[in-house]
Amino acid sequence: MGNEDQGWVAHFLIRALEDRPITIYGDGMQVRDVLYVEDLVDAFLCARAHMPAISGQAFNMGGGAKRTISLLALLEMIGELHGQQPRCEFSDWRAGDQRYYVSDTRKFEAATGWRAKVNPEEGVRRLYDWLRQARGLDQNRPKNGGNRSGVIRRKGIVQAGYAMRHGEDRAPGKVPQSL
């Protein structure tokens, strides 16, 4: 379940649960949209219900612009859920790895009325809890609830995120000093 490219959130969580290092390619500021599995199932059900109107069309599916997360922000969430930061190894950027990828789901939303409901923090928490249960791990984990506010408290991450949104580029392969 999950690998570095597809299912990467599950991959990161499993590596943390197994106390195995997570490899971050580049600086970790890559941004991706995430979609919780229940929201995806709801999208499939909406597609089925609207099949006569949408048949033959192509749609993008994902979390969309409102459900984005950087790799470093996910590591922060995992640390809060797991009670310790996961072990990480930084490596060079991979050829073809995009700094920013977010699915544009507006066409599907307009055609079906579907909307994702689960935010990244809640989805990561639910997946973490499910993985722990499925692996028979002790359910007595820290009860701090994770970062439900969506605010990343690490100064370096916030600064780097601001720089990206305002067109300032970070040197590929350079590790933020806040780690």
GICOR-V892247 format. One record per helix or strand. SS is the DSSP state (H for helix, E for strand). FROM is the first residue (numbers start at 0). LEN is the number of residues. If there is no record, write none. Layout:
ss/from/len
SS/FROM/LEN
SS/FROM/LEN
This chain:
ss/from/len
H/7/10
E/21/4
E/30/3
H/36/13
H/50/4
E/67/3
H/70/12
E/87/4
E/99/2
H/105/7
H/119/15
H/154/11
